[in-house]
Amino acid sequence: MDRQEVKQILAANGLTVREFARTHGFNEALVYSVLANKTKGMRGQSFKIAVALGLRPAPSIEQQPDFVRKSLKVLELANQEPT
């Protein structure tokens, strides 16, 4: 899926970029930047946005080298809200 298709899907479903960003906990300006192809969505928050928008495939943690799996698990734990 490309960026233009994502914009059309959002519009066809009555969703704004602001609503998408808020419901997913993303920075609105960064979502606009990813959609405008100003930010490539290669790492960090922009990567997560690109995955959520369907612009990049979600990484399969099982297929990653051990050092990547460990890093992703640590990041996942750090991003979880305390119970």
N, C-alpha and C positions, 0 to 999 in steps of 0.2 A: 504494500500500500504506500502511496506517496503522500506528501504533505497536502496537496490540493484535495485529494480524496478524503483525508481526515477532516479538513475544514468543511467539505460538503456533507460528510456524515454527521458532524456536530450540528450543522445548520439544519439538516433534514430532520433531526431529532429534537430540535428546539433548544439545543444546549449552546451556551456561550463558552468561550475560552475561560472566562472568569469562573463560571460554574464548574467546569471540568477541573480547573486548578484547585479550587476550594474543596471539592469533594475528594480529591486525591491528596490533598495536603501539599500541593506544589506552589511555588512562587509563580504568580500570574505572568510577570514580565518574562520569566525564563520559558514558560510554555509558549508565549508569543514568539520568543526568540528561536525556539526549536521549530515552530511551525513556519517561520519566515526563513529558515535555513541559515540563520546568522550564527546559531549554535548547533554544532553537528550532532550532539547527543552521543558523544563517544565515551564519556565517563561521568561519574558523580550524579548529581541531581538531574542534569540534562539527559543522561543515559536512561535514568528511571522514567523520565517523562517520555522519551522516545519509545521505550518499551510499552508504557501504559497506552500510548497513542497508536501502537501497532506499527510504528516506523522501523523498529528493530526487534529481532526475535529475543524472547526472554532467554537468558543464559541457563543452561542445564548444569546445575552445580555438580552432578555426578560425573560429567564428562570433563571437568576441569582438573588441572594438575593440583596436587595436594596443597601447595602454598596458596593457590587461589581459593580453594575450598575453605581453608582455615580463615583467610582474610574475609571472605564473604560471610562466614558464620559469625565472626567477631562483629562485623558491621551490622548484621541482622540483629544480634543480641543488643548492640548499643542503640539501635533504633527502636527497640520495643519499649512500650510504655511500662513503667513499674506497676505492679499489681497491688 
